[in-house]
Amino acid sequence: MVNERLHADMATMLEGLGEQLRGIAELQKQRSQLTATVTACDKRIEVTVNADGILIATRFADDVLDLSIEEIADTVTAAVQQAAAEVAQRSRDLMAPLLERKNALPKLSEIIEGAPDLGALMPTAPAPPTTPPDPARWPVDDSGVAGPRSVVADNDD
């Protein structure tokens, strides 16, 4: 009797897992197509980010130079952050039905007495910063000079 119950529970769990995997594949496809576009400064600046929040397009209106370089830089940064937040929210909205189905499945600890709740063991990643790093914490290179590191090289040619 116990084996029949365990077998039925495992079959339910495996069926749910298969459904989850198919749902994840479809959501990954949908998510990969997400973008978000934000305009700022009376539509003088427009930025578009992809599903990962990476800037993929920047457009400036002809009158963007009416703004100072600092205003442009600050506005682009804020607009990219806003677009990234929008695309992240749309990603969460896409995932919501899948998470609801996942939460309806029995946990391993509910099926096997004494088994750990694996979900509770998963660490939560901290949110990344939205402000630049403190220059006092920049690494020091071999010559003893502190400064930011960049993959973009100066090219005055």
PLY file of the C-alpha trace (Angstrom):
ply
format ascii 1.0
element vertex 157
property float x
property float y
property float z
element edge 156
property int vertex1
property int vertex2
end_header
0.00 0.00 0.00
2.81 2.39 0.92
4.65 1.53 -2.31
1.52 2.24 -4.36
1.17 5.64 -2.71
4.86 6.41 -3.24
4.63 5.27 -6.86
1.57 7.48 -7.48
3.24 10.47 -5.81
6.42 9.97 -7.84
4.39 9.65 -11.06
2.62 12.90 -10.23
5.92 14.58 -9.49
7.53 13.33 -12.71
4.52 14.40 -14.76
4.70 17.82 -13.14
8.43 17.99 -13.81
7.91 17.24 -17.50
5.26 19.94 -17.69
7.59 22.35 -15.89
10.43 21.66 -18.34
8.17 22.23 -21.35
6.87 25.42 -19.76
10.38 26.62 -18.99
11.49 26.08 -22.59
8.53 28.08 -23.91
9.04 30.86 -21.37
12.74 31.06 -22.19
11.84 31.54 -25.84
9.28 34.24 -25.00
11.62 35.95 -22.54
14.46 36.07 -25.05
12.29 38.29 -27.26
11.52 40.85 -24.56
12.76 44.42 -24.90
11.89 47.65 -23.15
12.24 51.16 -24.55
12.25 54.34 -22.47
12.29 57.93 -23.66
13.39 60.88 -21.57
13.98 64.64 -21.72
10.96 65.33 -23.92
11.87 62.39 -26.18
15.37 63.74 -26.83
16.83 60.48 -25.53
15.57 56.96 -26.23
17.13 53.75 -24.97
16.21 50.12 -25.55
17.37 47.16 -23.48
17.06 43.44 -24.16
15.64 40.77 -21.85
18.85 40.77 -19.79
18.66 44.55 -19.27
21.59 45.13 -21.63
21.49 48.34 -23.62
20.98 47.46 -27.30
20.00 50.83 -28.80
20.44 54.50 -27.99
18.90 57.31 -30.02
19.29 61.04 -29.59
17.01 63.69 -31.08
18.57 66.52 -33.09
18.18 68.91 -30.16
19.86 66.63 -27.56
22.85 68.99 -27.49
20.61 71.57 -25.82
21.38 69.44 -22.74
24.71 69.41 -20.97
26.94 66.36 -21.28
26.29 65.62 -17.59
22.50 65.83 -18.13
22.77 63.47 -21.10
24.91 61.00 -19.15
22.66 61.09 -16.07
19.50 60.77 -18.18
20.85 57.86 -20.23
21.85 56.05 -17.02
18.43 56.61 -15.43
16.58 55.64 -18.62
18.57 52.41 -19.01
17.88 51.53 -15.37
14.16 52.21 -15.86
14.04 50.12 -19.05
15.93 47.29 -17.32
13.44 47.40 -14.43
10.53 47.26 -16.89
11.92 44.26 -18.78
12.70 42.51 -15.47
9.08 43.01 -14.35
7.80 41.63 -17.65
10.08 38.61 -17.17
8.64 38.06 -13.67
5.11 38.37 -15.09
5.95 35.71 -17.70
7.24 33.40 -14.98
4.30 33.83 -12.61
2.09 31.02 -14.02
5.01 28.60 -14.03
5.87 29.44 -10.43
2.24 28.93 -9.42
2.26 25.44 -10.98
5.61 24.68 -9.31
4.28 25.71 -5.92
1.26 23.43 -6.37
3.49 20.35 -6.76
4.32 18.34 -3.67
7.75 18.98 -2.18
10.23 16.14 -1.81
9.93 16.50 1.97
6.17 15.90 1.65
6.73 12.66 -0.27
9.71 11.22 1.57
9.66 11.58 5.32
12.79 13.29 6.60
13.91 14.54 3.16
15.11 18.14 3.11
13.11 20.95 1.56
15.51 21.68 -1.30
13.89 25.03 -2.08
14.69 26.32 1.38
18.36 25.44 0.85
18.72 27.67 -2.22
20.62 30.89 -1.46
19.20 34.20 -2.61
21.51 36.41 -4.66
21.85 40.00 -3.50
20.62 42.74 -5.83
23.38 44.27 -7.95
24.21 47.95 -7.38
22.62 50.67 -9.48
25.25 53.28 -8.65
28.91 53.42 -9.68
31.52 51.87 -7.40
33.26 53.97 -4.78
36.60 55.13 -6.28
38.27 54.52 -2.91
37.61 50.80 -3.42
39.07 50.54 -6.96
41.83 47.97 -7.32
45.46 49.03 -7.47
47.42 47.85 -10.52
51.02 46.62 -10.64
52.36 50.18 -10.88
50.58 51.17 -7.65
47.92 53.26 -9.44
44.32 52.86 -8.34
41.55 53.16 -10.90
38.68 51.52 -12.70
39.31 48.70 -15.12
37.82 48.77 -18.59
37.82 46.56 -21.64
37.63 49.68 -23.80
41.10 50.93 -24.69
42.00 54.54 -25.40
42.52 54.99 -29.11
43.59 58.44 -30.22
44.69 57.35 -33.71
0 1
1 2
2 3
3 4
4 5
5 6
6 7
7 8
8 9
9 10
10 11
11 12
12 13
13 14
14 15
15 16
16 17
17 18
18 19
19 20
20 21
21 22
22 23
23 24
24 25
25 26
26 27
27 28
28 29
29 30
30 31
31 32
32 33
33 34
34 35
35 36
36 37
37 38
38 39
39 40
40 41
41 42
42 43
43 44
44 45
45 46
46 47
47 48
48 49
49 50
50 51
51 52
52 53
53 54
54 55
55 56
56 57
57 58
58 59
59 60
60 61
61 62
62 63
63 64
64 65
65 66
66 67
67 68
68 69
69 70
70 71
71 72
72 73
73 74
74 75
75 76
76 77
77 78
78 79
79 80
80 81
81 82
82 83
83 84
84 85
85 86
86 87
87 88
88 89
89 90
90 91
91 92
92 93
93 94
94 95
95 96
96 97
97 98
98 99
99 100
100 101
101 102
102 103
103 104
104 105
105 106
106 107
107 108
108 109
109 110
110 111
111 112
112 113
113 114
114 115
115 116
116 117
117 118
118 119
119 120
120 121
121 122
122 123
123 124
124 125
125 126
126 127
127 128
128 129
129 130
130 131
131 132
132 133
133 134
134 135
135 136
136 137
137 138
138 139
139 140
140 141
141 142
142 143
143 144
144 145
145 146
146 147
147 148
148 149
149 150
150 151
151 152
152 153
153 154
154 155
155 156
